[in-house]
Amino acid sequence: MSTIVIIGIALGLAMDALAVAVTTGIILPKITPRHYFRLSFHFGLFQAFMPVVGWLAGRSIAGYIQAWDHWIAFGLLGFIGGKMIYESFQEHRSQEVSDPTRGLRLVTLSFATSVDALAIGLSLAILGVEIVAPAIFIGIITMLLTIIGMKIGQKIGLLFGRWVEKIGGIILIGIGVKILIEHLG
């Protein structure tokens, strides 16, 4: 498999992470180097690790994972997005926004944006492609696009002010719906 094809696969897989990174940049009032590191590291790690898991699983569970991966991603992103929208309507909210680069929320987002990578790993195993180089490319490209997405989101957040959490929730739900439609269509 050529390097260009691997980079194309990595870019395609990183698009959901990019969109979530933009959303994160929108909702965080101030982004520190720690935020950039946590989100890009976790997204890159999960995106690199999931194809390896899929590759190792091989053909034995390919049909099962492909049948449910889109529902899992849709459910997780829909839940987090819905929670963000719900919280944006609460009158007695604190001024501090829940940080998506920490704790269970970070792990959930990392997993939800990397579920498709399992199927890629399965496909590469079926094609007989070694997984090390693709996993490294996928992880690095995802990390870079996550940082770029957070920077873009931060600029958007300055424009939209108090609507940022509603917008972020809608974007996450939209990503979940997109994943579902792509797999069902």
C-alpha angles and dihedrals in degrees: 000000000000125000090241091057091048091050090049091052090047092050091049093050092047095057095086090048089049092053092048089048090054088051091049090050089051097052101040111085093208126015117210129192086258090060091050092049097046097048098039093044094050095042091047093046094049092044090051095042100046096062088050090053090047092046092050092048089057122175098332096084102016095112093047096051094043090050094056110023094092092050091051093050091044092051095048096045092042091051095049093043092048091049090051092051092046092050091049090063095051110113098204098049121142117245091247115095118219106260112235090195093070140069128336092346090061093048092046093050091045091052095043094052093047103047091098089058089069090064091048090053090050090050092050090051091052090049091049094241118152111243105214100082095041091049092051093048092047092050096047095045091048091051092051095046090048091057091047091048093052091051091050091047092051090057091047090048091058090056098048102041115180094011093067098099093049090049091047092051092048091050092052092048089047091054089051092050090047091053091048094048093047091053097041096043 
